[in-house]
Amino acid sequence: METPRPYKDARDLEAMYHILLQGRKANNGSYYIHQGDLKWWLYYPPLEGDFWDQIYLWDDPKQPGQLLGWALLSPHWVGFDIYILPELRGSPLAQEMYIWAEAEAMSLAREKGKPNVSVLWVLHDDDVLDGHLRQRGFRLRRGYVHLTRGLDDAITPSGLLDKFEVRGCKGESEVVARARSQYGAFGSKAPFECYLDRFTNFMRSPVYDPELDIVAVAPDGQVGAFCIVWIDQFNQVGLFEPVGTHPDFQRKGLGRAVMQEGLHRLQERGMKNAIVSTFEDNAAAIKLYGSLGFRIVNHLGTYGKDV
């Protein structure tokens, strides 16, 4: 196997999206993230830095401009994600890709003094990848549940809820309130100014659509709850990521309201299904999603290996 090359330009990004779309379509037992997940990771990166210089690609020698697979390394929590052409599932080439990424992650972990490396987004019944990771010394740790619901039935938009207006975000003119809501919802410990800069940059990115960034806004302009929905026209699947409610506005039905509006907007854009994921022990989120018609369809494991 040839050593993968670093990411170069937007054409590489399109080729990365292509693998995700084809993988989700194949539904062959391996989990492929929604392209919205990748957009969120790349354009709303960790405060410690971004991922662009940690993307590696294996070119398809038979099809110029196409990829056999790609890997993304995280130097912050120290882990790796790999996505390959679905027809390569379980092949020796796929195993070599995982071994290469594991070695790179181990090197990063030693460099940064981290105790372990991780792999996320592995289906619990993916015997192929589970077998490979366990053979390499990885062990299953805290995981996620993956939920879905159909969008065949008409969904009513939320509009107003107890004086809160449920609508698309206004973009940069509303960035302070929008960032502060997410800052509180996820209990960030970073300085708010850093968080605000991060969200401003995200709003200026090519993937941000204010109509798909849905907020519940109080009369005084505070954002009580939010969700972003992402579109996959190829597979007609919409993703919720992230979803949150500021602690000052919980138990008012705002999280449910923004998600209902999100479902409506996904339906308007031709999506046939919606998906969302959360930690398997997040009972409150699972209850919320269930109230909106989502059901758990599978579990996604996180695997860790000591350095």
GIRABEL-V79433 format. One record per residue. N is the residue number from 1. NEAR is the number of other C-alpha atoms within 12 Angstrom. Layout:
N;NEAR  N;NEAR
This chain:
1;17  2;16  3;20  4;26  5;20  6;21  7;26  8;18  9;16  10;13  11;16  12;27  13;29  14;21  15;31  16;39  17;32  18;32  19;38  20;36  21;31  22;30  23;31  24;27  25;25  26;20  27;20  28;22  29;24  30;35  31;38  32;37  33;41  34;40  35;37  36;33  37;31  38;34  39;33  40;30  41;27  42;30  43;26  44;33  45;25  46;24  47;24  48;15  49;19  50;21  51;31  52;28  53;19  54;29  55;33  56;36  57;39  58;38  59;28  60;22  61;13  62;10  63;11  64;13  65;22  66;24  67;34  68;38  69;45  70;39  71;41  72;40  73;39  74;38  75;32  76;25  77;25  78;35  79;38  80;41  81;39  82;45  83;46  84;44  85;38  86;28  87;22  88;24  89;31  90;25  91;18  92;15  93;21  94;28  95;27  96;25  97;35  98;35  99;26  100;28  101;36  102;37  103;23  104;30  105;38  106;31  107;24  108;27  109;27  110;18  111;16  112;18  113;18  114;23  115;20  116;29  117;38  118;40  119;41  120;38  121;37  122;39  123;31  124;28  125;19  126;25  127;19  128;24  129;36  130;31  131;21  132;27  133;29  134;20  135;15  136;22  137;20  138;26  139;26  140;26  141;23  142;23  143;27  144;30  145;31  146;35  147;32  148;29  149;29  150;25  151;29  152;18  153;15  154;16  155;21  156;20  157;25  158;29  159;24  160;21  161;26  162;18  163;18  164;27  165;29  166;40  167;36  168;32  169;33  170;25  171;27  172;23  173;15  174;25  175;31  176;27  177;32  178;44  179;42  180;36  181;39  182;36  183;32  184;28  185;26  186;20  187;18  188;20  189;13  190;18  191;16  192;22  193;18  194;21  195;31  196;27  197;24  198;32  199;32  200;25  201;23  202;29  203;31  204;19  205;20  206;15  207;26  208;30  209;23  210;29  211;28  212;37  213;43  214;48  215;50  216;47  217;35  218;26  219;15  220;12  221;24  222;30  223;43  224;45  225;49  226;49  227;42  228;42  229;44  230;40  231;38  232;33  233;22  234;21  235;24  236;27  237;33  238;40  239;42  240;43  241;33  242;36  243;37  244;41  245;40  246;34  247;21  248;19  249;25  250;22  251;16  252;21  253;27  254;39  255;43  256;38  257;41  258;46  259;50  260;40  261;39  262;47  263;46  264;35  265;37  266;39  267;31  268;24  269;23  270;22  271;29  272;28  273;34  274;40  275;43  276;44  277;36  278;32  279;24  280;23  281;15  282;16  283;14  284;19  285;30  286;27  287;20  288;29  289;33  290;23  291;18  292;30  293;26  294;29  295;25  296;24  297;19  298;26  299;31  300;35  301;33  302;31  303;34  304;32  305;29  306;21  307;25
